[in-house]
């Protein structure tokens, strides 16, 4: 034991600290590579439950944007509510030229983002967001929790 042989040599000795090998941190590009392109926004708009948990990315224009003041948050989600620092509605084009809106919850930097700005969103489909429109009808849109939202 005192000579650090046998069993005691395997761990570096009873008095020596074992230092774990650090896990490398993936780059932003490696993280973004985990997201699949959204093939058709109509599939997401009509059947968001079928895409729940999927990591996707898509392009579109900001229809509405709200950034919570310091100390406040937006609570989004119909069945699994979460808090976000910003909420966006993004107008996404379908292959046939029609468009659908996707609700986006985001906790990152929104500097330079305005209504009409083109953005690319990298996020996970987490829920739907239902709200009442100006005519009193309910509207339900897919909700994506964004890890990245960038100006396109």
ABEGO torsion letter per residue (X at the ends): XAAGBEAAAAAGEAABBBBBBBBBBBBAAAAAAABBBBABAAAAAABAAAABGBBBBBBBBBABBBBBBBGBBBBBEAABBBBBABBBBBBBBBAAGBBBBBBBBBABBABGBBBGBBBBBBBBBABBBBBBBAAGBBBBBBBBBBABBBBX
